Amino acid sequence: MPPTSLLCMESVDAKIRRAKHHVSVLTSDLMALGRDHKPEMILKHDGPRVWLVVYYKSPYADLSHSTVFGDFLHNLRSSLDALVHGLIRRCGRTPRWNSSFPIYAQQASYERHTKPGTKGDVLAGLPDKARSLIQRLQPFMRGGRSVDLDPLHQLNAMYNHDKHEASHIMLGYAKEAYFGLHLDDGRIVQFSSDGPLIGYGPWEIPIPMSTSDVKPSHRIEARGRTDFLIRTDEPWQGRPILDFAHTCLNYVDDHVVREFRPFFE
């Protein structure tokens, strides 16, 4: 059997591999959902005005997709706690009940939970070099408003949110949506929205044409970048969920965990 320290590192890697699997499943499922997620469109005209009414009947993805995202958050966040446990065992010591990887946006909170010699020290048993590295990776070290942009801060906050409520995933056009109105004489009137179409709607989009040209037989096509956005009260409201997942995953795997691998060699 491999040494205990290697098994602990394998535990970290296994959790990250599982997180990558969840991202792959979520990407595949949402892409398939997006292909079938089309807006309802109604052509309207009144006096000199012509416009298109656009709305979604069901703008939110089923919560089954949200639970996959939650599984991703759990495995990625717990890989960091497993990392601390592995480091403690690598030093020949036994982790405590509260041994974990701290993530704090406020320095005072971090210091309160990592004060050496206290029962609340979540890093008890770690060498000073590892402690310094963990502190350097803390979101509060960024300072100012950039703390909210820190991937560890976002991962931790979203993970804590998911423990109590599944994150809602909104579908829609993340940027402008483009439309083509096909007239009976072969002409195509092209126009676009003036921003994203996310949520139920409805949106009224002006069409540059004469009311005399409007006929019920007109065919309307819509195109644009369909995206899957996080619905939350956090600062990253409206952020693409797959972008969020990849950013956190890459940061933890390529930046955080990589920094600690030499401790296990």
C-alpha positions as protocol buffer text, in pm:
chain_id: "A"
residue {
  index: 1
  type: MET
  ca { x: 0 y: 0 z: 0 }
}
residue {
  index: 2
  type: PRO
  ca { x: 132 y: 350 z: -81 }
}
residue {
  index: 3
  type: PRO
  ca { x: 247 y: 569 z: 211 }
}
residue {
  index: 4
  type: THR
  ca { x: -28 y: 756 z: 393 }
}
residue {
  index: 5
  type: SER
  ca { x: 94 y: 1090 z: 258 }
}
residue {
  index: 6
  type: LEU
  ca { x: 59 y: 965 z: -100 }
}
residue {
  index: 7
  type: LEU
  ca { x: -289 y: 833 z: -30 }
}
residue {
  index: 8
  type: CYS
  ca { x: -385 y: 1178 z: 100 }
}
residue {
  index: 9
  type: MET
  ca { x: -260 y: 1341 z: -219 }
}
residue {
  index: 10
  type: GLU
  ca { x: -449 y: 1082 z: -420 }
}
residue {
  index: 11
  type: SER
  ca { x: -761 y: 1183 z: -231 }
}
residue {
  index: 12
  type: VAL
  ca { x: -710 y: 1544 z: -339 }
}
residue {
  index: 13
  type: ASP
  ca { x: -655 y: 1444 z: -700 }
}
residue {
  index: 14
  type: ALA
  ca { x: -957 y: 1212 z: -699 }
}
residue {
  index: 15
  type: LYS
  ca { x: -1183 y: 1493 z: -581 }
}
residue {
  index: 16
  type: ILE
  ca { x: -1052 y: 1726 z: -850 }
}
residue {
  index: 17
  type: ARG
  ca { x: -1102 y: 1459 z: -1117 }
}
residue {
  index: 18
  type: ARG
  ca { x: -1458 y: 1418 z: -997 }
}
residue {
  index: 19
  type: ALA
  ca { x: -1511 y: 1794 z: -1012 }
}
residue {
  index: 20
  type: LYS
  ca { x: -1384 y: 1792 z: -1372 }
}
residue {
  index: 21
  type: HIS
  ca { x: -1630 y: 1513 z: -1451 }
}
residue {
  index: 22
  type: HIS
  ca { x: -1917 y: 1718 z: -1313 }
}
residue {
  index: 23
  type: VAL
  ca { x: -1817 y: 2017 z: -1527 }
}
residue {
  index: 24
  type: SER
  ca { x: -1808 y: 1792 z: -1834 }
}
residue {
  index: 25
  type: VAL
  ca { x: -2156 y: 1652 z: -1760 }
}
residue {
  index: 26
  type: LEU
  ca { x: -2297 y: 1997 z: -1687 }
}
residue {
  index: 27
  type: THR
  ca { x: -2151 y: 2138 z: -2009 }
}
residue {
  index: 28
  type: SER
  ca { x: -2293 y: 1857 z: -2221 }
}
residue {
  index: 29
  type: ASP
  ca { x: -2638 y: 1873 z: -2058 }
}
residue {
  index: 30
  type: LEU
  ca { x: -2668 y: 2251 z: -2079 }
}
residue {
  index: 31
  type: MET
  ca { x: -2553 y: 2263 z: -2439 }
}
residue {
  index: 32
  type: ALA
  ca { x: -2821 y: 2009 z: -2531 }
}
residue {
  index: 33
  type: LEU
  ca { x: -3078 y: 2211 z: -2337 }
}
residue {
  index: 34
  type: GLY
  ca { x: -2968 y: 2532 z: -2507 }
}
residue {
  index: 35
  type: ARG
  ca { x: -3023 y: 2389 z: -2854 }
}
residue {
  index: 36
  type: ASP
  ca { x: -3392 y: 2338 z: -2774 }
}
residue {
  index: 37
  type: HIS
  ca { x: -3437 y: 2656 z: -2572 }
}
residue {
  index: 38
  type: LYS
  ca { x: -3597 y: 2899 z: -2815 }
}
residue {
  index: 39
  type: PRO
  ca { x: -3786 y: 3219 z: -2736 }
}
residue {
  index: 40
  type: GLU
  ca { x: -4149 y: 3281 z: -2823 }
}
residue {
  index: 41
  type: MET
  ca { x: -4183 y: 3561 z: -3080 }
}
residue {
  index: 42
  type: ILE
  ca { x: -4492 y: 3759 z: -3176 }
}
residue {
  index: 43
  type: LEU
  ca { x: -4495 y: 4017 z: -3455 }
}
residue {
  index: 44
  type: LYS
  ca { x: -4690 y: 4332 z: -3365 }
}
residue {
  index: 45
  type: HIS
  ca { x: -4780 y: 4656 z: -3545 }
}
residue {
  index: 46
  type: ASP
  ca { x: -4985 y: 4962 z: -3457 }
}
residue {
  index: 47
  type: GLY
  ca { x: -5003 y: 5281 z: -3660 }
}
residue {
  index: 48
  type: PRO
  ca { x: -4653 y: 5356 z: -3792 }
}
residue {
  index: 49
  type: ARG
  ca { x: -4486 y: 5120 z: -3546 }
}
residue {
  index: 50
  type: VAL
  ca { x: -4373 y: 4761 z: -3599 }
}
residue {
  index: 51
  type: TRP
  ca { x: -4213 y: 4560 z: -3323 }
}
residue {
  index: 52
  type: LEU
  ca { x: -4140 y: 4209 z: -3206 }
}
residue {
  index: 53
  type: VAL
  ca { x: -4249 y: 4077 z: -2867 }
}
residue {
  index: 54
  type: VAL
  ca { x: -4003 y: 3821 z: -2732 }
}
residue {
  index: 55
  type: TYR
  ca { x: -4043 y: 3613 z: -2417 }
}
residue {
  index: 56
  type: TYR
  ca { x: -3953 y: 3278 z: -2267 }
}
residue {
  index: 57
  type: LYS
  ca { x: -4206 y: 3033 z: -2127 }
}
residue {
  index: 58
  type: SER
  ca { x: -3944 y: 2859 z: -1912 }
}
residue {
  index: 59
  type: PRO
  ca { x: -3626 y: 3065 z: -1867 }
}
residue {
  index: 60
  type: TYR
  ca { x: -3471 y: 2850 z: -1594 }
}
residue {
  index: 61
  type: ALA
  ca { x: -3293 y: 2517 z: -1625 }
}
residue {
  index: 62
  type: ASP
  ca { x: -3430 y: 2225 z: -1427 }
}
residue {
  index: 63
  type: LEU
  ca { x: -3283 y: 2200 z: -1077 }
}
residue {
  index: 64
  type: SER
  ca { x: -3133 y: 1863 z: -1169 }
}
residue {
  index: 65
  type: HIS
  ca { x: -2863 y: 2061 z: -1352 }
}
residue {
  index: 66
  type: SER
  ca { x: -2813 y: 2275 z: -1044 }
}
residue {
  index: 67
  type: THR
  ca { x: -2745 y: 1968 z: -832 }
}
residue {
  index: 68
  type: VAL
  ca { x: -2468 y: 1863 z: -1071 }
}
residue {
  index: 69
  type: PHE
  ca { x: -2320 y: 2209 z: -1023 }
}
residue {
  index: 70
  type: GLY
  ca { x: -2353 y: 2158 z: -648 }
}
residue {
  index: 71
  type: ASP
  ca { x: -2166 y: 1828 z: -670 }
}
residue {
  index: 72
  type: PHE
  ca { x: -1890 y: 2011 z: -857 }
}
residue {
  index: 73
  type: LEU
  ca { x: -1870 y: 2276 z: -584 }
}
residue {
  index: 74
  type: HIS
  ca { x: -1857 y: 2012 z: -310 }
}
residue {
  index: 75
  type: ASN
  ca { x: -1576 y: 1810 z: -464 }
}
residue {
  index: 76
  type: LEU
  ca { x: -1366 y: 2111 z: -555 }
}
residue {
  index: 77
  type: ARG
  ca { x: -1405 y: 2280 z: -216 }
}
residue {
  index: 78
  type: SER
  ca { x: -1346 y: 1959 z: -21 }
}
residue {
  index: 79
  type: SER
  ca { x: -1028 y: 1890 z: -223 }
}
residue {
  index: 80
  type: LEU
  ca { x: -875 y: 2186 z: -40 }
}
residue {
  index: 81
  type: ASP
  ca { x: -975 y: 2049 z: 301 }
}
residue {
  index: 82
  type: ALA
  ca { x: -831 y: 1713 z: 198 }
}
residue {
  index: 83
  type: LEU
  ca { x: -512 y: 1894 z: 107 }
}
residue {
  index: 84
  type: VAL
  ca { x: -475 y: 2031 z: 461 }
}
residue {
  index: 85
  type: HIS
  ca { x: -549 y: 1689 z: 612 }
}
residue {
  index: 86
  type: GLY
  ca { x: -286 y: 1535 z: 387 }
}
residue {
  index: 87
  type: LEU
  ca { x: -28 y: 1798 z: 481 }
}
residue {
  index: 88
  type: ILE
  ca { x: -86 y: 1736 z: 851 }
}
residue {
  index: 89
  type: ARG
  ca { x: -48 y: 1360 z: 808 }
}
residue {
  index: 90
  type: ARG
  ca { x: 262 y: 1418 z: 595 }
}
residue {
  index: 91
  type: CYS
  ca { x: 415 y: 1585 z: 901 }
}
residue {
  index: 92
  type: GLY
  ca { x: 338 y: 1275 z: 1109 }
}
residue {
  index: 93
  type: ARG
  ca { x: 54 y: 1438 z: 1300 }
}
residue {
  index: 94
  type: THR
  ca { x: -319 y: 1373 z: 1333 }
}
residue {
  index: 95
  type: PRO
  ca { x: -575 y: 1619 z: 1193 }
}
residue {
  index: 96
  type: ARG
  ca { x: -826 y: 1773 z: 1432 }
}
residue {
  index: 97
  type: TRP
  ca { x: -1202 y: 1771 z: 1393 }
}
residue {
  index: 98
  type: ASN
  ca { x: -1185 y: 2124 z: 1254 }
}
residue {
  index: 99
  type: SER
  ca { x: -873 y: 2089 z: 1037 }
}
residue {
  index: 100
  type: SER
  ca { x: -956 y: 2255 z: 706 }
}
residue {
  index: 101
  type: PHE
  ca { x: -842 y: 2496 z: 438 }
}
residue {
  index: 102
  type: PRO
  ca { x: -955 y: 2844 z: 552 }
}
residue {
  index: 103
  type: ILE
  ca { x: -1090 y: 3092 z: 297 }
}
residue {
  index: 104
  type: TYR
  ca { x: -1159 y: 3441 z: 427 }
}
residue {
  index: 105
  type: ALA
  ca { x: -1226 y: 3779 z: 275 }
}
residue {
  index: 106
  type: GLN
  ca { x: -1143 y: 3955 z: 605 }
}
residue {
  index: 107
  type: GLN
  ca { x: -799 y: 3931 z: 765 }
}
residue {
  index: 108
  type: ALA
  ca { x: -940 y: 3948 z: 1119 }
}
residue {
  index: 109
  type: SER
  ca { x: -1160 y: 3644 z: 1057 }
}
residue {
  index: 110
  type: TYR
  ca { x: -867 y: 3451 z: 913 }
}
residue {
  index: 111
  type: GLU
  ca { x: -644 y: 3530 z: 1209 }
}
residue {
  index: 112
  type: ARG
  ca { x: -917 y: 3434 z: 1456 }
}
residue {
  index: 113
  type: HIS
  ca { x: -947 y: 3086 z: 1304 }
}
residue {
  index: 114
  type: THR
  ca { x: -576 y: 3021 z: 1247 }
}
residue {
  index: 115
  type: LYS
  ca { x: -416 y: 3150 z: 1566 }
}
residue {
  index: 116
  type: PRO
  ca { x: -144 y: 2899 z: 1666 }
}
residue {
  index: 117
  type: GLY
  ca { x: -191 y: 2731 z: 2004 }
}
residue {
  index: 118
  type: THR
  ca { x: -568 y: 2778 z: 2018 }
}
residue {
  index: 119
  type: LYS
  ca { x: -842 y: 2517 z: 1992 }
}
residue {
  index: 120
  type: GLY
  ca { x: -990 y: 2704 z: 1697 }
}
residue {
  index: 121
  type: ASP
  ca { x: -673 y: 2683 z: 1487 }
}
residue {
  index: 122
  type: VAL
  ca { x: -782 y: 2501 z: 1170 }
}
residue {
  index: 123
  type: LEU
  ca { x: -418 y: 2475 z: 1057 }
}
residue {
  index: 124
  type: ALA
  ca { x: -282 y: 2312 z: 1372 }
}
residue {
  index: 125
  type: GLY
  ca { x: -8 y: 2067 z: 1279 }
}
residue {
  index: 126
  type: LEU
  ca { x: 105 y: 2241 z: 962 }
}
residue {
  index: 127
  type: PRO
  ca { x: 463 y: 2363 z: 918 }
}
residue {
  index: 128
  type: ASP
  ca { x: 517 y: 2739 z: 909 }
}
residue {
  index: 129
  type: LYS
  ca { x: 599 y: 2733 z: 537 }
}
residue {
  index: 130
  type: ALA
  ca { x: 260 y: 2579 z: 454 }
}
residue {
  index: 131
  type: ARG
  ca { x: 84 y: 2825 z: 684 }
}
residue {
  index: 132
  type: SER
  ca { x: 250 y: 3117 z: 508 }
}
residue {
  index: 133
  type: LEU
  ca { x: 150 y: 2984 z: 169 }
}
residue {
  index: 134
  type: ILE
  ca { x: -214 y: 2941 z: 274 }
}
residue {
  index: 135
  type: GLN
  ca { x: -220 y: 3295 z: 408 }
}
residue {
  index: 136
  type: ARG
  ca { x: -72 y: 3429 z: 85 }
}
residue {
  index: 137
  type: LEU
  ca { x: -355 y: 3263 z: -109 }
}
residue {
  index: 138
  type: GLN
  ca { x: -631 y: 3421 z: 101 }
}
residue {
  index: 139
  type: PRO
  ca { x: -881 y: 3649 z: -79 }
}
residue {
  index: 140
  type: PHE
  ca { x: -820 y: 3933 z: 168 }
}
residue {
  index: 141
  type: MET
  ca { x: -460 y: 3952 z: 48 }
}
residue {
  index: 142
  type: ARG
  ca { x: -588 y: 4102 z: -279 }
}
residue {
  index: 143
  type: GLY
  ca { x: -730 y: 4402 z: -97 }
}
residue {
  index: 144
  type: GLY
  ca { x: -1015 y: 4636 z: -187 }
}
residue {
  index: 145
  type: ARG
  ca { x: -1301 y: 4541 z: -414 }
}
residue {
  index: 146
  type: SER
  ca { x: -1091 y: 4282 z: -597 }
}
residue {
  index: 147
  type: VAL
  ca { x: -1159 y: 4042 z: -308 }
}
residue {
  index: 148
  type: ASP
  ca { x: -1497 y: 3963 z: -465 }
}
residue {
  index: 149
  type: LEU
  ca { x: -1318 y: 3854 z: -783 }
}
residue {
  index: 150
  type: ASP
  ca { x: -1093 y: 3605 z: -608 }
}
residue {
  index: 151
  type: PRO
  ca { x: -1173 y: 3249 z: -731 }
}
residue {
  index: 152
  type: LEU
  ca { x: -1137 y: 3098 z: -383 }
}
residue {
  index: 153
  type: HIS
  ca { x: -1373 y: 3355 z: -236 }
}
residue {
  index: 154
  type: GLN
  ca { x: -1628 y: 3288 z: -509 }
}
residue {
  index: 155
  type: LEU
  ca { x: -1594 y: 2911 z: -475 }
}
residue {
  index: 156
  type: ASN
  ca { x: -1637 y: 2923 z: -98 }
}
residue {
  index: 157
  type: ALA
  ca { x: -1935 y: 3159 z: -110 }
}
residue {
  index: 158
  type: MET
  ca { x: -2113 y: 2959 z: -379 }
}
residue {
  index: 159
  type: TYR
  ca { x: -2038 y: 2633 z: -199 }
}
residue {
  index: 160
  type: ASN
  ca { x: -2190 y: 2769 z: 124 }
}
residue {
  index: 161
  type: HIS
  ca { x: -2493 y: 2893 z: -70 }
}
residue {
  index: 162
  type: ASP
  ca { x: -2541 y: 2556 z: -237 }
}
residue {
  index: 163
  type: LYS
  ca { x: -2549 y: 2373 z: 97 }
}
residue {
  index: 164
  type: HIS
  ca { x: -2878 y: 2549 z: 172 }
}
residue {
  index: 165
  type: GLU
  ca { x: -3029 y: 2614 z: -170 }
}
residue {
  index: 166
  type: ALA
  ca { x: -2952 y: 2490 z: -520 }
}
residue {
  index: 167
  type: SER
  ca { x: -2826 y: 2764 z: -749 }
}
residue {
  index: 168
  type: HIS
  ca { x: -3072 y: 2868 z: -1019 }
}
residue {
  index: 169
  type: ILE
  ca { x: -2949 y: 2860 z: -1376 }
}
residue {
  index: 170
  type: MET
  ca { x: -3102 y: 3111 z: -1616 }
}
residue {
  index: 171
  type: LEU
  ca { x: -3103 y: 3053 z: -1990 }
}
residue {
  index: 172
  type: GLY
  ca { x: -3115 y: 3314 z: -2260 }
}
residue {
  index: 173
  type: TYR
  ca { x: -2915 y: 3534 z: -2491 }
}
residue {
  index: 174
  type: ALA
  ca { x: -2619 y: 3662 z: -2291 }
}
residue {
  index: 175
  type: LYS
  ca { x: -2560 y: 3953 z: -2528 }
}
residue {
  index: 176
  type: GLU
  ca { x: -2760 y: 4105 z: -2812 }
}
residue {
  index: 177
  type: ALA
  ca { x: -2997 y: 3874 z: -2994 }
}
residue {
  index: 178
  type: TYR
  ca { x: -3020 y: 3903 z: -3372 }
}
residue {
  index: 179
  type: PHE
  ca { x: -3335 y: 3853 z: -3574 }
}
residue {
  index: 180
  type: GLY
  ca { x: -3422 y: 3806 z: -3938 }
}
residue {
  index: 181
  type: LEU
  ca { x: -3775 y: 3878 z: -4061 }
}
residue {
  index: 182
  type: HIS
  ca { x: -3833 y: 3698 z: -4393 }
}
residue {
  index: 183
  type: LEU
  ca { x: -4077 y: 3883 z: -4619 }
}
residue {
  index: 184
  type: ASP
  ca { x: -4285 y: 3717 z: -4888 }
}
residue {
  index: 185
  type: ASP
  ca { x: -4090 y: 3890 z: -5166 }
}
residue {
  index: 186
  type: GLY
  ca { x: -3761 y: 3735 z: -5050 }
}
residue {
  index: 187
  type: ARG
  ca { x: -3625 y: 4033 z: -4859 }
}
residue {
  index: 188
  type: ILE
  ca { x: -3493 y: 3987 z: -4507 }
}
residue {
  index: 189
  type: VAL
  ca { x: -3530 y: 4264 z: -4251 }
}
residue {
  index: 190
  type: GLN
  ca { x: -3250 y: 4232 z: -3996 }
}
residue {
  index: 191
  type: PHE
  ca { x: -3257 y: 4387 z: -3650 }
}
residue {
  index: 192
  type: SER
  ca { x: -3135 y: 4316 z: -3298 }
}
residue {
  index: 193
  type: SER
  ca { x: -3216 y: 4367 z: -2931 }
}
residue {
  index: 194
  type: ASP
  ca { x: -3034 y: 4640 z: -2742 }
}
residue {
  index: 195
  type: GLY
  ca { x: -2905 y: 4404 z: -2476 }
}
residue {
  index: 196
  type: PRO
  ca { x: -2932 y: 4054 z: -2321 }
}
residue {
  index: 197
  type: LEU
  ca { x: -3259 y: 3863 z: -2316 }
}
residue {
  index: 198
  type: ILE
  ca { x: -3240 y: 3679 z: -1984 }
}
residue {
  index: 199
  type: GLY
  ca { x: -3543 y: 3582 z: -1775 }
}
residue {
  index: 200
  type: TYR
  ca { x: -3908 y: 3565 z: -1868 }
}
residue {
  index: 201
  type: GLY
  ca { x: -3940 y: 3897 z: -2052 }
}
residue {
  index: 202
  type: PRO
  ca { x: -4133 y: 4014 z: -2242 }
}
residue {
  index: 203
  type: TRP
  ca { x: -3915 y: 4244 z: -2447 }
}
residue {
  index: 204
  type: GLU
  ca { x: -4036 y: 4475 z: -2720 }
}
residue {
  index: 205
  type: ILE
  ca { x: -3785 y: 4511 z: -3003 }
}
residue {
  index: 206
  type: PRO
  ca { x: -3849 y: 4776 z: -3272 }
}
residue {
  index: 207
  type: ILE
  ca { x: -3839 y: 4660 z: -3635 }
}
residue {
  index: 208
  type: PRO
  ca { x: -3728 y: 4906 z: -3906 }
}
residue {
  index: 209
  type: MET
  ca { x: -4005 y: 4847 z: -4158 }
}
residue {
  index: 210
  type: SER
  ca { x: -4339 y: 4984 z: -4275 }
}
residue {
  index: 211
  type: THR
  ca { x: -4664 y: 4849 z: -4135 }
}
residue {
  index: 212
  type: SER
  ca { x: -4787 y: 4803 z: -4492 }
}
residue {
  index: 213
  type: ASP
  ca { x: -4531 y: 4525 z: -4537 }
}
residue {
  index: 214
  type: VAL
  ca { x: -4642 y: 4327 z: -4233 }
}
residue {
  index: 215
  type: LYS
  ca { x: -4817 y: 3996 z: -4302 }
}
residue {
  index: 216
  type: PRO
  ca { x: -4903 y: 3701 z: -4077 }
}
residue {
  index: 217
  type: SER
  ca { x: -4707 y: 3466 z: -4307 }
}
residue {
  index: 218
  type: HIS
  ca { x: -4370 y: 3625 z: -4224 }
}
residue {
  index: 219
  type: ARG
  ca { x: -4112 y: 3388 z: -4082 }
}
residue {
  index: 220
  type: ILE
  ca { x: -3883 y: 3509 z: -3801 }
}
residue {
  index: 221
  type: GLU
  ca { x: -3546 y: 3362 z: -3715 }
}
residue {
  index: 222
  type: ALA
  ca { x: -3352 y: 3435 z: -3396 }
}
residue {
  index: 223
  type: ARG
  ca { x: -2983 y: 3380 z: -3337 }
}
residue {
  index: 224
  type: GLY
  ca { x: -2725 y: 3477 z: -3081 }
}
residue {
  index: 225
  type: ARG
  ca { x: -2510 y: 3338 z: -2806 }
}
residue {
  index: 226
  type: THR
  ca { x: -2725 y: 3127 z: -2577 }
}
residue {
  index: 227
  type: ASP
  ca { x: -2575 y: 3115 z: -2232 }
}
residue {
  index: 228
  type: PHE
  ca { x: -2644 y: 2974 z: -1888 }
}
residue {
  index: 229
  type: LEU
  ca { x: -2617 y: 3230 z: -1614 }
}
residue {
  index: 230
  type: ILE
  ca { x: -2610 y: 3213 z: -1234 }
}
residue {
  index: 231
  type: ARG
  ca { x: -2913 y: 3364 z: -1063 }
}
residue {
  index: 232
  type: THR
  ca { x: -2809 y: 3478 z: -717 }
}
residue {
  index: 233
  type: ASP
  ca { x: -2789 y: 3783 z: -493 }
}
residue {
  index: 234
  type: GLU
  ca { x: -2409 y: 3755 z: -484 }
}
residue {
  index: 235
  type: PRO
  ca { x: -2184 y: 3998 z: -679 }
}
residue {
  index: 236
  type: TRP
  ca { x: -2152 y: 3743 z: -962 }
}
residue {
  index: 237
  type: GLN
  ca { x: -2523 y: 3756 z: -1045 }
}
residue {
  index: 238
  type: GLY
  ca { x: -2560 y: 3692 z: -1416 }
}
residue {
  index: 239
  type: ARG
  ca { x: -2217 y: 3536 z: -1463 }
}
residue {
  index: 240
  type: PRO
  ca { x: -2203 y: 3240 z: -1706 }
}
residue {
  index: 241
  type: ILE
  ca { x: -2207 y: 2930 z: -1489 }
}
residue {
  index: 242
  type: LEU
  ca { x: -1963 y: 2732 z: -1703 }
}
residue {
  index: 243
  type: ASP
  ca { x: -1716 y: 3020 z: -1700 }
}
residue {
  index: 244
  type: PHE
  ca { x: -1749 y: 3034 z: -1322 }
}
residue {
  index: 245
  type: ALA
  ca { x: -1686 y: 2659 z: -1293 }
}
residue {
  index: 246
  type: HIS
  ca { x: -1383 y: 2656 z: -1521 }
}
residue {
  index: 247
  type: THR
  ca { x: -1229 y: 2961 z: -1351 }
}
residue {
  index: 248
  type: CYS
  ca { x: -1256 y: 2805 z: -1004 }
}
residue {
  index: 249
  type: LEU
  ca { x: -1145 y: 2463 z: -1123 }
}
residue {
  index: 250
  type: ASN
  ca { x: -838 y: 2590 z: -1305 }
}
residue {
  index: 251
  type: TYR
  ca { x: -738 y: 2815 z: -1017 }
}
residue {
  index: 252
  type: VAL
  ca { x: -761 y: 2538 z: -758 }
}
residue {
  index: 253
  type: ASP
  ca { x: -593 y: 2273 z: -974 }
}
residue {
  index: 254
  type: ASP
  ca { x: -327 y: 2474 z: -1156 }
}
residue {
  index: 255
  type: HIS
  ca { x: -249 y: 2735 z: -892 }
}
residue {
  index: 256
  type: VAL
  ca { x: -340 y: 2628 z: -540 }
}
residue {
  index: 257
  type: VAL
  ca { x: -284 y: 2250 z: -541 }
}
residue {
  index: 258
  type: ARG
  ca { x: 25 y: 2280 z: -760 }
}
residue {
  index: 259
  type: GLU
  ca { x: 183 y: 2508 z: -498 }
}
residue {
  index: 260
  type: PHE
  ca { x: 151 y: 2235 z: -235 }
}
residue {
  index: 261
  type: ARG
  ca { x: 267 y: 1929 z: -431 }
}
residue {
  index: 262
  type: PRO
  ca { x: 632 y: 1977 z: -330 }
}
residue {
  index: 263
  type: PHE
  ca { x: 530 y: 1921 z: 34 }
}
residue {
  index: 264
  type: PHE
  ca { x: 437 y: 1562 z: -55 }
}
residue {
  index: 265
  type: GLU
  ca { x: 754 y: 1472 z: -243 }
}
